Amino acid sequence: MQQAMQISQKHVAHSRTEPGCISHAVYQDPEDTLRLFFYEQWQDQAAIDAHFALPSSQAFVAAVRTLVSAPPSLHIFNAEKIN
């Protein structure tokens, strides 16, 4: 888990520098310490698409896949701010 977290933190730091990134973070689930949760906010869908298309993002996914026992799952939710 330590190696996965280190790789993830490096990915998060790089992602924060990308155009359209509002926030990007990784958290370890306190109820299942073998699970990581990524919270990301992007300016728009184009920024998300550009993020996933980057070789660095693809390399991150490939690296993490070698460390996990099950394939990662990805869920993208669109949310609106409530004033």
C-alpha positions in Angstrom: 0.0 0.0 0.0 2.8 2.4 0.8 4.2 2.1 -2.8 0.7 2.7 -4.3 0.2 5.8 -2.1 3.6 7.2 -3.1 2.9 6.7 -6.8 -0.6 8.2 -6.3 0.8 11.3 -4.4 3.2 11.9 -7.2 0.4 11.6 -9.8 -1.7 14.0 -7.7 1.0 16.6 -7.5 1.6 16.4 -11.3 -2.2 16.6 -12.0 -2.6 19.7 -10.0 -0.3 21.5 -12.5 -2.5 20.6 -15.5 -4.7 23.2 -17.2 -8.3 22.9 -16.0 -7.4 21.2 -12.7 -9.3 22.8 -9.8 -8.4 20.2 -7.2 -6.9 16.7 -7.1 -6.3 14.6 -4.0 -5.9 11.0 -2.9 -7.1 9.6 0.4 -6.8 6.2 2.2 -10.1 4.8 3.2 -10.1 4.6 7.1 -12.4 1.6 7.0 -10.5 -0.3 4.3 -6.8 0.7 4.4 -6.2 -1.1 1.2 -8.5 1.2 -0.7 -7.5 4.6 -2.1 -10.0 7.2 -3.1 -9.3 10.0 -5.5 -11.2 13.3 -5.4 -10.8 15.5 -8.4 -12.4 18.7 -9.7 -11.9 19.8 -13.2 -13.0 22.9 -15.1 -14.9 20.9 -17.8 -15.1 17.6 -19.6 -12.4 18.7 -22.0 -9.9 19.1 -19.1 -10.8 15.6 -17.8 -10.3 14.1 -21.3 -7.0 15.9 -21.7 -5.9 14.6 -18.3 -6.7 11.0 -19.1 -5.0 11.3 -22.5 -1.6 12.3 -21.1 1.1 9.7 -21.2 1.8 10.5 -17.5 -1.8 9.6 -16.5 -1.7 6.4 -18.6 1.7 5.5 -17.0 0.2 6.1 -13.5 -2.7 3.7 -14.2 -0.3 1.1 -15.6 1.9 1.3 -12.5 -1.0 1.1 -10.1 -2.4 -2.0 -11.9 0.8 -3.9 -11.1 0.2 -3.2 -7.3 -3.5 -4.1 -6.9 -5.4 -7.3 -6.5 -8.4 -6.2 -8.5 -8.8 -3.7 -11.4 -9.5 -0.1 -10.3 -13.0 1.2 -10.7 -13.7 4.7 -12.0 -16.8 6.7 -11.4 -17.2 10.2 -12.7 -20.0 12.3 -11.2 -21.1 15.7 -12.3 -22.2 18.0 -9.5 -23.6 21.4 -9.2 -22.7 23.8 -6.4 -25.6 24.7 -4.2 -25.6 28.3 -3.0 
